[in-house]
Amino acid sequence: MDKRSFFVLILFTLSLWGAYSIYAPFILSMVVAVLLAMATTNLTQYLARTLRSRKLATIVMVIFLILIILAPLIYIATNGVEYISHLDKDTISRVFLKIKSLTNHIPYINHWVDEYLQVDKISPYLKEITLYVTKMGSKGIGFLKNITLVITFYAVVVYYQERFLILLEALIPAPPKESHEMVDEVASTMEVVIYSIIMTALFEGLLFGIFISYFGFDGLLFGAIYGFASLVPVVGGALVWVPSALYAWTKFGGNTAFLIAGYSIIVISVIADTFVKPIFIKMIKEQLLHVKIRVNELVIFFSIIAGMSSYGFWGMILGPAITAFLFASTRIYLSYSNGIDL
């Protein structure tokens, strides 16, 4: 390396450090926006060809992103807060009585329930909880700001998508063919992930919303909540059906509560989430998008769970992307070091 190259390398390193010090709070939003743009590359290109305008295609894609992420969250926040704020002391008391009747003959747990689940002990907090719930909009400003940043960065990346992908491939320290394959692998994986997440959330939300509406609940609201909750690993659906079943017990009796619980566990959690979801991913990958990626659909499924466990809501995007990049970089490394082609 000559002096000029060394000097350019130092300047580039310093510029990266300076950029990081300025844009560190926005890096997560930028990365998520880039991955979303890569996931919707084919759809964006199709719209650009059909509409004969890159600007119109960008506008349509931004509206699409708002409708699938921001609009449901706003609906849940406004209508969900109204539902929760209507909870009163009598309702909570009836729920506690049902829990006590269920745990009455279970050792240790029954003593804990008798000691802590008393309305008199929590009544001083009911007013504070109600005030907190009604102010949830202000509490969620940080998350709303994060989503707004993601959508803004997404619009920029989508509009300059071709140039951005060329730059991204050029920055990868590998020959052009391998760098293109790495970017294409991540983009194809993200495309499968995004559409499978949307499809499974809609499917599970629809299953729960239609069923719960028969008992007088707001099917659209509870379906939307369940759809988002289903993205949470392991306990996601239970966050919705458990309180729904307890509330139904106080209003309609134990048979309705057990019916809601049984339906949620067997039909949605076991059949839909455990068995149907991986099938959805496989169908989207092979039949709908016709993409050939080397990451198995079960690996994608578990990478979504692992990503959300580590990064929260946006982990469903970051987990599969990191996994796909790991697989691609590992293949290139083995090919160069050992001549192994996976």
C-alpha positions in Angstrom: 0.0 0.0 0.0 1.5 3.3 -1.1 1.3 6.6 0.9 -1.7 7.9 -1.1 -3.7 4.8 -0.5 -2.8 4.8 3.2 -3.8 8.4 3.5 -7.2 7.8 1.7 -7.8 4.8 4.0 -7.2 7.0 7.1 -9.6 9.7 5.7 -12.2 7.0 5.0 -11.9 5.6 8.5 -12.2 9.0 10.1 -15.2 9.8 8.0 -16.8 6.6 9.1 -16.1 7.4 12.7 -17.5 10.9 12.3 -20.6 9.6 10.6 -21.2 7.0 13.3 -20.9 9.6 16.0 -23.6 11.7 14.3 -26.0 9.0 13.0 -25.6 6.4 15.8 -29.2 6.9 17.0 -30.6 6.3 13.5 -28.5 3.3 12.5 -31.1 0.7 13.5 -33.9 2.6 11.6 -31.5 2.9 8.5 -30.6 -0.8 8.5 -34.3 -1.9 8.8 -35.3 0.5 6.0 -32.5 -0.9 3.8 -33.6 -4.4 4.5 -37.3 -3.6 3.8 -36.3 -1.9 0.5 -34.3 -5.0 -0.5 -37.2 -7.2 0.4 -39.6 -5.2 -1.9 -37.2 -4.8 -4.8 -39.1 -6.9 -7.2 -42.4 -5.3 -6.4 -40.9 -1.8 -6.6 -39.4 -2.6 -10.0 -42.7 -4.0 -11.3 -44.5 -0.9 -10.2 -41.9 1.4 -11.7 -42.3 -0.4 -15.1 -46.1 -0.4 -14.9 -46.5 3.2 -13.8 -43.5 4.3 -15.8 -42.4 6.5 -13.0 -40.0 5.9 -10.2 -41.6 8.6 -8.0 -45.0 7.1 -8.3 -43.7 3.6 -7.5 -41.9 5.0 -4.4 -45.1 6.7 -3.3 -47.2 3.5 -3.7 -44.6 1.5 -1.8 -44.5 4.0 1.1 -48.3 3.9 1.3 -48.2 0.1 1.3 -45.7 0.2 4.2 -47.8 2.6 6.2 -50.9 0.5 5.7 -49.3 -2.7 6.9 -47.4 -1.3 9.9 -48.5 2.2 11.0 -52.2 2.1 10.3 -52.9 -1.1 12.3 -50.9 0.2 15.3 -52.8 3.5 15.3 -56.1 1.6 15.2 -55.0 -0.7 18.0 -53.7 2.3 20.1 -57.0 4.3 19.8 -59.6 1.5 20.1 -57.5 -0.7 22.4 -57.0 2.1 24.9 -60.8 2.7 25.0 -61.4 -1.0 25.7 -58.8 -1.1 28.6 -59.9 2.2 30.1 -63.4 0.7 30.6 -62.1 -1.9 33.0 -63.5 -1.2 36.5 -63.1 -2.6 40.0 -66.0 -5.0 39.7 -64.8 -6.5 36.5 -61.3 -7.1 37.9 -62.9 -8.5 41.1 -64.8 -11.0 39.1 -61.7 -12.0 37.2 -59.8 -12.5 40.4 -62.6 -14.7 41.8 -62.4 -16.9 38.7 -58.6 -17.2 39.0 -59.0 -18.2 42.7 -61.6 -20.8 41.9 -59.2 -22.3 39.3 -56.2 -22.4 41.7 -58.1 -23.3 44.8 -56.8 -26.9 44.9 -53.3 -26.3 43.6 -50.7 -26.2 46.4 -48.5 -23.1 46.9 -50.2 -21.3 44.0 -53.5 -21.0 45.9 -51.7 -19.4 48.9 -50.0 -16.9 46.6 -53.3 -16.1 44.8 -55.1 -15.6 48.1 -52.4 -13.3 49.4 -51.7 -11.1 46.4 -54.8 -11.1 44.2 -57.0 -9.0 46.4 -58.9 -6.1 44.9 -58.4 -4.0 48.1 -54.6 -4.2 47.6 -54.7 -3.0 44.0 -57.6 -0.5 44.1 -55.2 2.4 44.9 -53.4 1.6 41.6 -56.5 1.3 39.4 -56.8 5.1 39.0 -53.1 5.4 38.1 -53.4 2.5 35.7 -56.3 4.1 33.9 -54.5 7.4 33.6 -51.5 5.6 32.3 -53.5 3.7 29.7 -55.3 6.8 28.5 -51.9 8.4 28.0 -50.4 5.5 26.1 -50.2 7.6 23.0 -47.5 9.8 24.5 -45.7 6.8 25.9 -45.5 5.3 22.5 -44.1 8.4 20.8 -40.6 6.8 20.8 -41.8 3.7 18.9 -43.9 5.9 16.6 -40.9 8.1 15.9 -38.8 5.0 15.1 -41.4 3.8 12.6 -41.6 7.2 11.0 -37.8 7.2 10.6 -37.9 3.8 9.0 -40.6 4.8 6.5 -38.7 8.0 5.7 -35.4 6.2 5.1 -37.3 3.5 3.2 -38.6 6.1 0.8 -35.1 7.4 0.1 -33.6 4.0 -0.4 -36.4 2.8 -2.7 -36.2 5.9 -4.9 -32.4 5.5 -5.3 -32.5 1.7 -5.2 -30.4 0.8 -8.2 -27.6 3.1 -7.3 -27.7 2.0 -3.7 -27.5 -1.7 -4.5 -24.5 -1.0 -6.8 -22.8 0.9 -4.0 -23.6 -1.9 -1.5 -22.1 -4.6 -3.7 -19.0 -2.5 -4.3 -18.4 -2.0 -0.6 -18.4 -5.8 0.1 -14.7 -7.0 0.1 -15.3 -9.8 -2.5 -15.2 -10.2 -6.3 -18.2 -8.7 -8.1 -19.9 -12.1 -8.7 -19.7 -13.1 -5.0 -20.7 -9.7 -3.7 -23.7 -9.8 -6.0 -24.7 -13.3 -4.8 -24.4 -12.1 -1.2 -26.7 -9.1 -1.7 -29.1 -11.2 -3.8 -29.2 -13.9 -1.1 -30.1 -11.4 1.6 -32.6 -9.6 -0.6 -34.3 -12.9 -1.6 -34.4 -14.1 2.0 -35.9 -10.8 3.2 -38.5 -10.9 0.5 -39.6 -14.3 1.7 -39.6 -13.2 5.3 -41.6 -10.0 4.8 -44.4 -11.6 2.8 -44.6 -14.6 5.1 -44.8 -12.4 8.2 -47.6 -10.4 6.6 -49.4 -13.6 5.5 -49.1 -15.4 8.9 -50.1 -12.3 10.9 -53.2 -11.8 8.7 -54.0 -15.5 8.8 -53.7 -15.8 12.6 -55.4 -12.5 13.3 -58.3 -13.5 11.0 -58.7 -16.8 12.7 -58.9 -15.2 16.2 -60.9 -12.2 15.1 -63.6 -14.1 13.4 -63.9 -16.6 16.3 -63.9 -14.0 19.1 -66.5 -11.9 17.3 -69.1 -14.6 18.0 -68.9 -13.8 21.7 -69.5 -10.0 21.3 -65.9 -8.9 21.1 -64.7 -6.4 18.5 -63.4 -8.9 16.0 -61.4 -6.3 13.9 -59.7 -4.9 17.0 -58.8 -8.2 18.7 -57.8 -9.8 15.3 -55.4 -6.9 14.7 -54.0 -7.2 18.2 -53.6 -10.9 17.9 -51.9 -10.5 14.5 -49.2 -8.3 16.0 -49.0 -10.4 19.2 -48.4 -13.5 17.1 -45.1 -12.1 16.1 -43.8 -12.3 19.7 -42.0 -15.6 20.3 -43.6 -18.3 22.4 -46.1 -16.3 24.4 -47.4 -13.9 21.8 -50.9 -15.3 21.3 -51.3 -15.9 25.0 -51.0 -12.2 25.7 -54.3 -11.8 23.9 -56.3 -15.0 24.4 -55.6 -15.4 28.2 -57.2 -12.1 29.3 -59.9 -12.5 26.7 -60.8 -15.9 28.1 -60.8 -14.6 31.7 -63.0 -11.7 30.8 -65.3 -14.0 28.9 -65.6 -16.2 32.0 -66.9 -13.3 34.0 -69.5 -12.4 31.3 -70.5 -15.7 29.7 -69.3 -18.5 32.0 -66.6 -21.1 32.1 -67.6 -23.0 28.9 -67.0 -19.9 26.8 -63.7 -19.2 28.4 -62.5 -22.8 27.9 -63.7 -22.7 24.3 -61.7 -19.5 23.6 -58.6 -21.0 25.3 -58.9 -24.4 23.6 -59.4 -22.8 20.2 -56.5 -20.4 20.6 -54.1 -23.2 21.8 -55.0 -26.0 19.5 -56.1 -24.2 16.3 -53.9 -21.1 16.3 -50.9 -21.8 18.5 -50.3 -25.5 17.6 -51.8 -26.0 14.1 -51.5 -22.5 12.5 -48.3 -21.2 14.2 -46.3 -24.4 14.5 -47.3 -26.3 11.4 -48.9 -24.0 9.0 -46.4 -21.1 9.3 -43.4 -23.0 8.0 -45.6 -24.3 5.2 -46.5 -20.7 4.4 -42.8 -19.8 4.2 -42.1 -22.7 1.8 -45.1 -21.8 -0.4 -44.1 -18.2 -0.6 -40.5 -19.1 -1.4 -41.2 -21.7 -4.1 -44.6 -20.9 -5.6 -45.4 -17.2 -5.1 -42.0 -15.5 -5.4 -40.2 -18.3 -7.3 -36.9 -17.4 -5.5 -34.2 -19.9 -5.0 -32.5 -19.3 -1.7 -30.3 -21.7 0.2 -31.6 -20.9 3.6 -34.1 -23.5 4.7 -37.6 -22.3 5.6 -37.2 -23.8 9.1 -34.0 -21.8 9.6 -35.9 -18.6 8.5 -38.7 -19.5 10.9 -36.3 -19.8 13.9 -34.2 -16.8 12.8 -37.4 -14.7 13.1 -37.9 -16.0 16.6 -34.2 -15.5 17.6 -34.2 -12.0 16.0 -37.2 -10.8 18.0 -35.8 -12.3 21.2 -32.6 -10.2 20.7 -33.8 -7.0 19.0 -37.5 -6.8 19.8 -40.1 -5.8 17.1 -37.5 -5.1 14.4 -35.8 -8.4 15.1 -38.2 -10.2 12.7 -36.3 -8.2 10.0 -32.8 -8.3 11.4 -32.7 -12.0 12.4 -33.3 -13.5 9.0 -31.0 -10.8 7.3 -28.1 -11.6 9.6 -28.7 -15.3 9.2 -28.8 -15.0 5.4 -25.6 -12.9 5.3 -23.9 -15.4 7.6 -24.8 -18.3 5.3 -23.6 -16.4 2.2 -20.3 -15.2 3.7 -19.6 -18.7 5.1 -20.0 -20.2 1.6 -17.7 -17.6 0.1 -15.1 -18.2 2.9 -15.2 -21.9 2.4 -15.0 -21.6 -1.3 -11.9 -19.4 -1.1 -10.1 -21.2 1.7 -10.9 -24.9 1.0 -12.4 -24.8 -2.5 -15.7 -26.1 -1.1 -18.8 -25.1 -2.9 -21.9 -25.3 -0.8 
